[in-house]
């Protein structure tokens, strides 16, 4: 029989297809469903109205991350809306028999941080969550995507979704990265080159020497921001790094089941001769520490570059670029390096893992937070916080004048008390620099790697981390 070469995406999609519909859509079975407090209350309420149970409660896991305060976590929460959402999730998970990782379990954290660290996220799976950054889990060789509230209801009720099958674009990052260049810089550069809508209708498969050399935490950062590039799904093929990361995790297969799992995971990786709908190649050596200058993540430049002149951009980008520059208070032709900052935020589902905190701490220990700068470090989960304190990172940060907070989404999206005031400018390790994203309708966000945020915090202005290191 002729061998038909397939990508991991093809294999996972086909393995989970329940049936193809006349509309051309696929009914897809969802292997793992992650739930948080913001997009699930209405979904559970709809189940209740319809008199339905959760079809596969052992495939659904819940945590709290968006609304949870990171300073005073005593209950009831100071914000009555946050407290109400928390109570609703407690009630829903208990009534429908869903495992809930509360603070009391020691396993609470940002949903896209705890799924991997608990070993729930595994290669060859379909994973859904009512959160756009679910693409993070693709780092393990899973097909993972964000869904809306009515789809959360559908997964709870049936463990299935109706979906259009995307095309697949292979993105190779070749060679190796220079010093001070991280996964965050790689994905910002990919989005800068392909555009914020470049991935519409595609799943992104990331590969090449740079990706092969990366650990799982760096791969998660890249897959996390696939959505910012317009792709709902981004993934990396599973390899030895993946298996090493997963071994001994709580929910990972054990004993002989482990060997069987690894053999199956290996078989799910893209065939070497798989064909793709599109390909893109980027040389790792060409990537510099990257910062955003505008109001979408594609509006970015190398730290040693200058803010572009809207008149010189393609016609379709001119008005949004001019608008972004006016909002950000930046001049065409000016460098971003040297721009004063008011706030520094290290954390989020993009960059709140232990390796992110280690890199930021390496920089933080070389100075002290500049006068007038408010700097926050928010670990991505209780497990990350514990590991960080075992390594003494919390002490490094607090000694350098950073605030060390409890785990949560924090200032990434400001559905909690951590917000910008007025037109403050924030150096942020998060994923979105939209107007108002960080809680103030005039607040300004500049995206960068955690090490770059730490450098900005101690210099008081946007800085090339390579100068500090």
HUMO-V499140 format. One record per residue. N is the residue number from 0. RES is the residue in one small letter. SS is DSSP state (a for helix, b for strand, c for the rest). PSI is psi in degrees with one decimal (999 if undefined). Layout:
BEGIN
N;RES;SS;PSI  N;RES;SS;PSI
END
This chain:
BEGIN
0;x;c;137.4  1;x;c;137.9  2;x;c;125.8  3;x;c;107.7  4;x;c;136.0  5;x;c;152.2  6;x;c;164.0  7;x;a;-40.7  8;x;a;-47.5  9;x;a;-46.9  10;x;a;-45.3  11;x;a;-43.4  12;x;a;-47.0  13;x;a;-38.3  14;x;a;-25.0  15;x;a;3.2  16;x;b;121.7  17;x;b;-48.3  18;x;b;158.5  19;x;b;136.2  20;x;c;154.9  21;x;c;-27.1  22;x;c;-10.2  23;x;c;-8.2  24;x;c;163.7  25;x;b;137.2  26;x;b;113.5  27;x;b;131.7  28;x;b;137.9  29;x;c;118.2  30;x;c;-36.9  31;x;b;129.8  32;x;b;119.6  33;x;b;140.6  34;x;b;138.7  35;x;c;-176.7  36;x;c;-16.0  37;x;c;-44.1  38;x;c;2.4  39;x;c;-23.8  40;x;a;-44.9  41;x;a;-35.2  42;x;a;-44.9  43;x;a;-37.5  44;x;a;-39.4  45;x;a;-38.3  46;x;a;-44.6  47;x;a;-45.1  48;x;a;-35.8  49;x;a;-3.3  50;x;c;30.9  51;x;c;151.0  52;x;c;172.9  53;x;c;123.7  54;x;c;-45.0  55;x;c;74.0  56;x;a;-26.8  57;x;a;-7.8  58;x;a;2.1  59;x;b;134.6  60;x;b;140.2  61;x;b;151.4  62;x;b;176.3  63;x;c;130.8  64;x;c;-42.4  65;x;c;-46.7  66;x;c;-9.3  67;x;c;130.2  68;x;c;154.1  69;x;c;-2.3  70;x;c;-73.7  71;x;c;106.1  72;x;c;10.6  73;x;c;142.9  74;x;c;149.7  75;x;c;149.3  76;x;c;149.4  77;x;c;-34.7  78;x;c;115.5  79;x;a;-32.1  80;x;a;-42.4  81;x;a;-43.2  82;x;a;-41.2  83;x;a;-41.2  84;x;a;-38.3  85;x;a;-45.8  86;x;a;-38.7  87;x;a;-41.9  88;x;a;-39.0  89;x;a;-44.9  90;x;a;-46.2  91;x;a;-44.8  92;x;a;-37.1  93;x;a;-40.5  94;x;a;-37.2  95;x;a;2.5  96;x;c;39.1  97;x;c;134.9  98;x;b;129.4  99;x;b;117.4  100;x;b;89.1  101;x;c;172.7  102;x;a;-33.8  103;x;a;-26.1  104;x;a;-15.4  105;x;c;5.6  106;x;c;10.8  107;x;c;152.0  108;x;b;-175.7  109;x;c;131.9  110;x;a;-38.9  111;x;a;-5.8  112;x;a;-42.2  113;x;a;-30.8  114;x;a;-52.8  115;x;a;-44.4  116;x;a;-21.4  117;x;c;-6.8  118;x;c;14.9  119;x;c;-37.9  120;x;c;121.2  121;x;c;156.2  122;x;c;151.5  123;x;c;4.6  124;x;c;160.6  125;x;b;133.1  126;x;b;131.6  127;x;b;150.1  128;x;b;145.6  129;x;c;59.3  130;x;c;129.7  131;x;a;-24.7  132;x;a;19.7  133;x;a;-20.5  134;x;a;-20.6  135;x;a;-43.8  136;x;a;-13.6  137;x;a;-16.3  138;x;a;-23.7  139;x;a;1.2  140;x;c;35.2  141;x;c;158.3  142;x;b;104.4  143;x;b;135.9  144;x;b;155.9  145;x;b;150.2  146;x;c;162.4  147;x;c;171.8  148;x;a;-40.0  149;x;a;-29.5  150;x;a;-32.7  151;x;a;-45.0  152;x;a;-45.0  153;x;a;-41.6  154;x;a;-42.0  155;x;a;-43.0  156;x;a;-31.0  157;x;a;-11.0  158;x;c;15.1  159;x;b;161.9  160;x;b;153.7  161;x;b;121.9  162;x;b;152.0  163;x;c;139.4  164;x;c;120.6  165;x;c;166.7  166;x;b;172.8  167;x;b;128.3  168;x;b;128.0  169;x;b;126.4  170;x;b;115.3  171;x;b;127.5  172;x;b;111.0  173;x;b;168.3  174;x;c;-139.7  175;x;c;163.1  176;x;c;147.9  177;x;c;173.0  178;x;c;144.3  179;x;c;5.0  180;x;c;128.8  181;x;c;177.8  182;x;a;-37.9  183;x;a;-40.0  184;x;a;-37.8  185;x;a;-48.4  186;x;a;-35.3  187;x;a;-38.2  188;x;a;-40.0  189;x;a;-44.8  190;x;a;-38.4  191;x;a;-39.4  192;x;a;-42.1  193;x;a;-17.9  194;x;c;158.4  195;x;c;-16.8  196;x;c;6.1  197;x;c;-28.0  198;x;c;3.7  199;x;c;126.2  200;x;c;3.0  201;x;b;151.8  202;x;b;140.9  203;x;b;123.9  204;x;b;116.6  205;x;b;134.5  206;x;b;-161.5  207;x;c;171.6  208;x;a;-37.9  209;x;a;-43.6  210;x;a;-39.0  211;x;a;-33.4  212;x;a;-19.6  213;x;c;146.6  214;x;c;175.4  215;x;a;-31.1  216;x;a;-39.6  217;x;a;-41.4  218;x;a;-36.1  219;x;a;-39.6  220;x;a;-43.3  221;x;a;-49.2  222;x;a;-35.5  223;x;a;-44.6  224;x;c;11.1  225;x;c;-40.2  226;x;a;-33.4  227;x;a;-21.5  228;x;a;11.2  229;x;c;-5.4  230;x;c;133.8  231;x;c;-25.9  232;x;b;136.6  233;x;b;138.6  234;x;b;163.2  235;x;b;139.4  236;x;c;142.1  237;x;c;144.4  238;x;c;-166.9  239;x;a;-37.2  240;x;a;-40.9  241;x;a;-47.5  242;x;a;-39.4  243;x;a;-43.6  244;x;a;-43.6  245;x;a;-26.5  246;x;c;135.3  247;x;c;1.1  248;x;c;153.6  249;x;c;-49.9  250;x;c;4.9  251;x;c;152.7  252;x;c;150.2  253;x;c;159.2  254;x;a;-131.0  255;x;a;-23.3  256;x;a;-30.5  257;x;a;-48.4  258;x;a;-42.5  259;x;a;-43.3  260;x;a;-47.2  261;x;a;-40.7  262;x;a;-41.3  263;x;a;-41.6  264;x;a;-43.8  265;x;a;-41.3  266;x;a;-19.8  267;x;a;-14.7  268;x;c;152.5  269;x;c;137.2  270;x;c;147.9  271;x;c;-31.1  272;x;c;21.4  273;x;c;147.2  274;x;c;152.4  275;x;c;155.9  276;x;c;-23.2  277;x;b;155.8  278;x;b;149.0  279;x;b;135.1  280;x;b;137.0  281;x;b;133.7  282;x;b;123.4  283;x;a;-35.9  284;x;a;-23.3  285;x;a;-2.5  286;x;c;127.6  287;x;c;167.9  288;x;c;130.5  289;x;b;141.8  290;x;b;148.7  291;x;b;146.3  292;x;c;-11.3  293;x;c;-145.8  294;x;c;18.4  295;x;c;157.6  296;x;c;-11.8  297;x;c;-15.4  298;x;c;81.4  299;x;b;158.7  300;x;b;158.5  301;x;b;149.0  302;x;c;-26.6  303;x;c;8.9  304;x;c;-174.5  305;x;b;157.1  306;x;c;131.0  307;x;c;158.6  308;x;c;117.4  309;x;a;-33.8  310;x;a;-21.7  311;x;a;-0.8  312;x;c;162.8  313;x;c;144.8  314;x;a;-40.8  315;x;a;-21.2  316;x;a;-8.9  317;x;a;-50.4  318;x;a;-38.8  319;x;a;-33.9  320;x;a;-43.1  321;x;a;-42.3  322;x;a;-45.2  323;x;a;-42.2  324;x;a;-40.0  325;x;a;-43.6  326;x;a;-42.6  327;x;a;-14.9  328;x;c;36.7  329;x;c;153.8  330;x;c;138.5  331;x;c;141.1  332;x;c;-8.1  333;x;c;146.0  334;x;b;153.1  335;x;c;-31.8  336;x;c;133.0  337;x;c;-12.8  338;x;c;124.9  339;x;b;146.3  340;x;c;158.6  341;x;c;-33.1  342;x;b;145.3  343;x;b;128.9  344;x;b;118.6  345;x;b;118.6  346;x;c;-158.9  347;x;a;170.9  348;x;a;-12.6  349;x;a;-43.0  350;x;a;43.9  351;x;c;21.0  352;x;c;171.4  353;x;a;-39.9  354;x;a;-31.7  355;x;a;-43.5  356;x;a;-36.0  357;x;a;-46.1  358;x;a;-40.7  359;x;a;-38.2  360;x;a;-35.9  361;x;a;-36.2  362;x;a;-43.0  363;x;a;-33.1  364;x;c;-6.8  365;x;c;6.7  366;x;c;-159.6  367;x;c;146.1  368;x;c;130.3  369;x;c;150.8  370;x;c;139.5  371;x;c;-1.8  372;x;c;131.5  373;x;b;120.1  374;x;b;127.1  375;x;b;138.1  376;x;b;120.2  377;x;b;103.8  378;x;c;150.3  379;x;c;-16.3  380;x;b;168.1  381;x;a;-35.8  382;x;a;-41.3  383;x;a;-43.4  384;x;a;-42.7  385;x;a;-45.2  386;x;a;-42.3  387;x;a;-41.2  388;x;a;-30.9  389;x;a;-32.8  390;x;c;-3.0  391;x;c;13.9  392;x;a;-36.8  393;x;a;-39.6  394;x;a;-40.4  395;x;a;-47.3  396;x;a;-47.7  397;x;a;-36.6  398;x;a;-34.9  399;x;c;2.7  400;x;c;10.6  401;x;c;152.2  402;x;b;132.1  403;x;b;118.2  404;x;b;173.4  405;x;c;156.9  406;x;c;143.6  407;x;c;179.3  408;x;c;-29.0  409;x;a;-131.2  410;x;a;4.3  411;x;a;-41.2  412;x;c;1.8  413;x;c;35.1  414;x;c;27.3  415;x;c;-177.9  416;x;c;-9.8  417;x;c;102.3  418;x;c;155.9  419;x;c;155.5  420;x;c;138.7  421;x;c;-135.4  422;x;c;30.9  423;x;c;145.2  424;x;b;127.2  425;x;b;125.5  426;x;b;116.2  427;x;b;139.3  428;x;c;12.4  429;x;c;-158.1  430;x;c;-12.6  431;x;c;134.2  432;x;c;30.6  433;x;c;155.9  434;x;c;130.9  435;x;c;-3.2  436;x;c;-37.0  437;x;c;24.1  438;x;c;-17.5  439;x;c;133.3  440;x;c;-14.3  441;x;c;-0.5  442;x;c;146.4  443;x;b;133.8  444;x;b;130.8  445;x;b;116.0  446;x;b;142.6  447;x;c;176.2  448;x;c;159.7  449;x;a;-37.8  450;x;a;-38.7  451;x;a;-37.2  452;x;a;-44.3  453;x;a;-40.2  454;x;a;-42.7  455;x;a;-38.5  456;x;a;-43.9  457;x;a;-22.0  458;x;a;-18.6  459;x;c;7.3  460;x;b;162.0  461;x;c;128.1  462;x;c;148.2  463;x;c;114.9  464;x;a;-24.8  465;x;a;-25.3  466;x;a;-34.1  467;x;a;-40.3  468;x;c;999
END
